[in-house]
Amino acid sequence: MGHVSGSWPRPFAVGVLASDGGRRRRERLDLALDAYKLGYFLLDTVEVHDRAGYAVAEALAARTDADAFVVRGDVDLPRLERAAADLRMRVCRSAP
């Protein structure tokens, strides 16, 4: 497969999803597509239900030198914004 101009390389992003569970699979797909539209390659999506989930997202971002969190749902935005500032990242909101 050849290189498509303008599509690669993309900066890395970590997806952060707060989901009610009912549409989880679809929300994960939508988050990945939104990250692509925003210009990012989504490394992984971390579902956050508690503090441990946020810690995983932050650790993944730090270890991979990600450029952004792409978030969807009712996430703890102030916490992610603090982590993003510490890691010199951005926080981008996915479409609801």
Phi and psi in degrees as a GROMACS rama.xvg file:
@    title "Ramachandran Plot"
@    xaxis  label "Phi"
@    yaxis  label "Psi"
@TYPE xy
-85.72  168.139  GLY-2
-74.2056  132.854  HIS-3
-103.447  119.633  VAL-4
-55.2893  132.516  SER-5
83.8258  -5.82871  GLY-6
-103.919  -15.6296  SER-7
-148.017  145.921  TRP-8
-81.8582  150.798  PRO-9
-112.624  146.635  ARG-10
-67.1385  154.537  PRO-11
-82.0297  147.304  PHE-12
-138.611  153.95  ALA-13
-109.938  126.353  VAL-14
-82.6232  139.093  GLY-15
-127.136  118.71  VAL-16
-124.139  125.966  LEU-17
-106.975  110.55  ALA-18
-122.604  148.383  SER-19
-83.067  -5.32225  ASP-20
97.9356  -32.563  GLY-21
-65.8118  -37.9765  GLY-22
-117.036  28.1028  ARG-23
-53.7591  -47.5751  ARG-24
-61.7068  -43.9897  ARG-25
-67.5087  -38.8871  ARG-26
-65.1895  -37.2209  GLU-27
-63.6365  -42.6468  ARG-28
-64.5735  -46.1537  LEU-29
-60.4217  -39.0155  ASP-30
-62.7284  -44.1325  LEU-31
-62.5538  -42.0953  ALA-32
-67.5238  -39.2109  LEU-33
-64.5314  -40.9244  ASP-34
-59.1215  -43.0843  ALA-35
-60.7743  -44.9374  TYR-36
-63.3512  -31.0176  LYS-37
-80.1755  -6.08314  LEU-38
98.4483  16.0706  GLY-39
-114.55  152.009  TYR-40
-95.4894  118.528  PHE-41
-81.2876  115.009  LEU-42
-69.0158  -47.2795  LEU-43
-166.809  163.781  ASP-44
-116.177  127.858  THR-45
-106.923  123.398  VAL-46
-86.5162  127.334  GLU-47
-108.688  122.643  VAL-48
-124.092  -16.9469  HIS-49
-157.293  -176.332  ASP-50
-60.3218  -33.5216  ARG-51
-62.3887  -38.4163  ALA-52
-63.0612  -42.0866  GLY-53
-65.4783  -38.4914  TYR-54
-62.0522  -39.3915  ALA-55
-64.3492  -45.5388  VAL-56
-60.8679  -43.9605  ALA-57
-65.5783  -41.7864  GLU-58
-65.6462  -41.8291  ALA-59
-61.9507  -43.3379  LEU-60
-62.4395  -42.8706  ALA-61
-66.8651  -44.1053  ALA-62
-69.5127  -27.5738  ARG-63
-101.628  -0.52664  THR-64
56.1573  43.9054  ASP-65
-65.4201  155.989  ALA-66
-96.2701  -19.374  ASP-67
-158.062  155.587  ALA-68
-99.4285  129.918  PHE-69
-108.007  118.413  VAL-70
-113.389  152.223  VAL-71
-149.097  136.694  ARG-72
94.1496  -169.083  GLY-73
-86.1181  72.7834  ASP-74
-90.0838  163.862  VAL-75
-80.2212  83.3259  ASP-76
-60.8926  -43.3696  LEU-77
-58.2461  -39.3977  PRO-78
-63.9403  -45.4286  ARG-79
-66.7095  -35.8607  LEU-80
-66.1612  -38.2071  GLU-81
-64.2327  -45.5466  ARG-82
-62.4718  -42.1986  ALA-83
-62.7872  -40.699  ALA-84
-63.5775  -42.4154  ALA-85
-63.591  -35.4838  ASP-86
-95.4512  2.13156  LEU-87
58.423  52.5532  ARG-88
-120.687  177.455  MET-89
-113.259  161.203  ARG-90
-119.001  122.095  VAL-91
-117.516  133.877  CYS-92
-90.9336  129.843  ARG-93
-76.5048  155.474  SER-94
-61.1653  143.653  ALA-95
